[in-house]
Amino acid sequence: MPASLRPRSGAECLTAKSFASAIEKEHLVQVFVRDNNVDQALKALKRKLQREGVFREMKLRKHYEKPSERKAREKAEAIRRARKLARKKLQREGLLPPAKPRPVAGVAGRAMTSRTPRF
């Protein structure tokens, strides 16, 4: 636990505001805007937040999750991660064929011709 979040005694106790600011200092995400290109900066920010797991955390905290449900979800995620790791290891060793690339939705297999409306 970082020193800024450790419990203190007496007058040194953290208030809610100072606690929140201590957490913000821990997870500071910074994105620079170059040449007034805000779109590129937003894209970089979204990428960083995605890597940090902020969007996933927000989705999970939208509704209350009982401790038993949380344990079950975390256990299932751990099993999924272990299976994926084992599958990747077997693929690297050549015991399993490499994974086929998944088609991107809406790109492959569509003809670029214009359709006539059906009446």
N, C-alpha and C positions, 0 to 999 in steps of 0.2 A: 504494500500500500504506500502510495507517495506520501511524503511528509506533509504536503498541503491538505491531505484528506484525513490524517490521523486525528483521533479524538483528543481534545485538549481539556484541561481542567479549568474551572472557575471562569474568570473574565476572558479567557482565551478561546472559549467555545466558538465554533463556526456558526454564523447565522445562515439562514437559508440563502440569502443573496451571495454571501462570500463562498458558501459551499458550491453554488451554481457557477460562480466565476472560477473557482478552483477546478471544477470539472471541465469548463470550457478551455482553460489553459492546457489541460491534458490532451484534449482532442482538437487542437487547432488545425483547421484545414485552410490552406491559402492558395489562391489562384490569381495569377497576374493577367491583366488585360493588355495585350500588345496591339499596337496600331489601331486602337479603338475597335477591335474585333471582339465584340461582346458575345457573339454566337459561339465562337471558338472557346472563349473562356467558360461559358455556361456548359459546353460539352465536356470540357476538362473537369469542371466542378462535379458534374453528374457522374463522370467516370470515377473520380476520387471517392465520392460519397457511396457509390456502388461497391467499390473495393473495401471501404470501411464497414459496410454492412448497415449503413444508416437507414436505407429504404426498407430493408428486411426487418430491422428493429422497429421502425415506425408501424409497419404492417402488423407485426406481432403484438404491439402495445395498443392497437386500436381497440381491442376488447380484452377484458380480464381473462387470464388463462390460469386455471386451477393448477396448483403445484403437481398434482398427479398427472394432469394432461401435459404439463411442461416436461416432466420426467419421461413420459412415454414418447413425446415428440423428439426430445434430445436423444433418447435411446435409439429410436428409429433412424435419426440422422446419422448417428455414430455407426450403425450397422450398414447404412447406405454408403458412407464414406469408406468403411473397411472393404466392402465388396468392390467398390470402384477401384480402390488402391490395388487389391488383389488381381482384378481383371487387367488393369494397366500393366502390372508386373508380368503377368502371363503373356500379354501381347508383346512386351519388350523382349521376353525370352523366346518368343516364336512358338509358343505352345497354343496360342489362340490366334486366329486371323485378325488383322488390324480392323478397327471399327470403320464401317462405311460412313462417309460424310453425309450428314442429314441435309436434305434439300431445304433451301430457304423458302419460306412461305411466300407465295405470290410472284416468284421469279421464274423458276424452272417449269417447263411444261405448258406454258400459256402462249397461245398464238397472239401475235401483235396485230392481227386483223381486227377491224372494227366490226362489231356485231350489229345486226339489224334487230330492232325491238320485236318481241313476240307479242302478238295481239290475239 
